[in-house]
């Protein structure tokens, strides 16, 4: 070990860097093509609202980009607070919702403390935990054979494995990379079970895609359970992944702590503007969700014809089970100019997570799969 690494914290030394998917430009350069498609990162295939594009164009033309952004994000916080019917003091802004997970890890985790989350859950949860030299309590997911929610979160299993050193719990609803979700009553029962000093993070990055009939009274939970923190992102349904904006809803006390560790100017001016305008265009959100729902319904029977199965999903992607190591299928899709996400790092080597795209993108995916599986 070199002198430059031996003094690093043990948690960071043992971390593996997060490996993002291959960029479109890189695959096109490798293959010598110009029409590759990316169905790997769960971005909105419609992109941002036209209103957002117009606002950004005007801002770039007229704003003084040499000036720092509003460090408090006053307008965006007000818009978020209005939409959720909550006081702005309970809103914290981040550079994507990942920022919130990082803030909370820095506040509540450390040596001698533990974080709890499900097997097959979002990769950032173990990264945040390990970087703070805390212990991860990973709860086995429901079995693949479960009749309604295979590989979903098992909140009863969370209760059985509960330990006194747990200081934060991460719950994704819907979950990435599985797409599975939790009944609202199960979430509230768990909130009632957790000691009041333990933070429960309800990660709702894909919340807009969740059927309204399946959503719980999250706003009411925030008042009833002050230890609850709910995170949202503008990277998915709102189509702003490149600008990185997200937020958390919490008690004023937790928001105050997050703002103590939040970096100054963690949201740039264009991200703040785009997110504010995106919130005002809920018709674009409805259009995006409707496209996702119709295309998911169209894809599933076509996948079944290929002999494939998939996990139930309330997100904008499907975790497709190939019944064998999916690595060769992933590589074959790359050769056809289609980027998808392998999930071996999530202990799901037989699966590929594939974003639900536009009709044309999905037709191209199905054609490629038919050729590869033949």
Buried (B, 14 or more C-beta within 10 A) or exposed (E): EEEEEEEEEEBEEEBEEEEEBBBBEEBBEEBEEEEBBBBBBBBBBBBBBEBBBEBBEEBEEEBEEEEEBBEEBEEBBEBBBEEBEBEBBBBBBBBBBBBBBBBBBBBBBEEEBBBBBBBBBBBBBBBBBBBBBBBBBBBEBBEEEBEEBBBBBBBBBBEEBBEEEBBBBBBBBBBBBBBBBBBBEBBBEBBEEBEEEBBBBBBBBBBBBBEEEEBBEBEEBBEEBBBBBBBBBBBBBBBBBEBBBBBBBBBEEBBEBBEEEBEEBBBBBBBBBBBBBBBBBEEBBEBBBEBBBEBBEBBBEBBEEBEBBBBBBBBBBBBBBBEEEBBEBBEBBBEBBBBBBBBBEBEBBBBBBBBBBBEEBBBBBBEBBEEBEE
